[in-house]
Amino acid sequence: MPKTCKQFCQAYQKKTLKLMDALDTHLMKSLTPADQKKYKAYQAKSRKAVLKKIPLECKMSYCNKTCKNTLFEAGRNKYPPLPKEYAKNKEMTALITKVRKQTKKEMFGDKDDVLKDGFYEKLSSQKVKKLKQNGATSGCVRMLFDDSPAL
């Protein structure tokens, strides 16, 4: 069982890749041979990008005690920085900011902070216990599924 956040993120990456492979296998069954070729080409390109993002995503969500630069960071008007590709487009910036404000209002209500010991206070105690046991130091996420790669 992983004892550090680095080991946790490696395990998270392996589990995420396993889920992606299962999804790809299921999807390939429904495609025609010509479409399978196209999908494999697309898959090879996209997999590299995904492999780079998984560790960053893990560190931001599970190795970030104050949840800095996430929607869970304490403070009403603190939002994560926008990706460079969106920062140039004013309409996209406005839309993302609006969505973030709504999400933060929904999560925070009248509070300034939704963290309890570095974990989102609405996570069940079982999930928090399991995350800590596996090496996570924070839980800057709202988990929807029990089969999340983190659990």
N, C-alpha and C positions, 0 to 999 in steps of 0.2 A: 504494500500500500504506500503511495507517495507521501513523503513527509515534508516536502518543501513545495513552494509554489512553482518553481521551475519544473520539478518532476510532475506536478499536477498538470501543468500546461502541456507537457509532452504526452501524458496519458490522455488529456482532452483532445489533442491533435489526432492521436491514433484512433480514438473513439469516433471523432468527427469524420475521419477518412473512411472508417468502416461503415458508418451510416451513409456516406456519399456513395460508396461502392455498391451498397445494397440498393439504393435508389437508382443508380445507373443500370444495374443488372435488371431491375424490374422494368425500367423504361425501355431498355434495349429489346426486351421481349415483344413489345408492342409496335416496334418500328419495322419498316420494310428494309431489306438489305441495302438499298441505296441511301435511305435515311440513316441507317446505322453507320455507314461510312462517314457521312457528314457530321453526325453526332460525335463520333470518335475524334475527328479533327477538332471540333469545337471543344470537346472535353479535354484534350491534351493542352490546349491553350489556357482554358479557364482554370484548370487544376493548379497550374503554376501560380496564378494570381491568388487563388484560394489558400494555397499552402503558405503564402507570405502573410495573409491576413489572419489566419487562425491564431498564431502565437500572440500577435498584437491584440486581437480581440480578447483572448484569454487573460493577458496581463491587465488590460483595462478593466475587465469585469471581475476577476478573481484574485488579483495580486495588487490591489490598489486600495489601501485601507480607508482613505478619505474619499474615494470615488472621484478623484480630481479629473476634470475634463470629461465627465459623463453627466447625464441628466440627473443622477442621484447626488451630485455634489451639493453641499449645503448652500443655501442662499437662493432667493427668489429669481434673480435675474442673471444667474450664472448658467451658461450653456456651453457645450463642447464646441471647440473651434470647427468651422466648416471645412470640408475637404476643398483642396485647391481648385478642383474642376467646377465646383459649384459657386465659389466665392466671386467669380467674374460675372455670373449671370444674376442680375438684380431680382428678376422674377422668381428664380429658384431659391435665392437667398431669403426672400420674403416668405415664400411658401414654407420652407424648412423652419424658419424662425417661428412662424405661426403654429405649425404642428408641434414644435418643441414646447412652446408656451402652453398649449392645450394639454399636452402630456404631463408637463411638470405640474400644472394646476390640478390635474386629476390625481396625480400621485401624492402631492404635498398637501392639498387642501389649504388649511390655514396655517400650516406649520412652516418652519424654515429648514427643517432637517428631517429626513425619513430614514436615517441610518441608526442602527443599534449595534454597537461593537463592530462597525465596518460592514455590516450586512443590512440589506433592505429589511425594514422591520416587518413587512407583510409576508416575508418568506416563512414557511412553516419551520418550527424548531427542529423537526426531523431533517429537513433539507439543509438547514444551517449546520446542524451537527455532522451530517454526512460530508458536506463541503469542507468543514474544518478538519474532519478526520482524514480526508484525502489530501490535505495540504493547502487549501485555499485560505487566503488571509482576508478576503472580502467577498461580498456578493452583491455587486452593483448591477443586478439583473432582476427582472420580473419573470420568473419561470412559469411557463404555461404547461409544460409537459413533464411527466415523471421520467421519460426516457431521454431527457436532455443529455448531451454529451458530457456535461459536467457531473452528472450523478451516476 
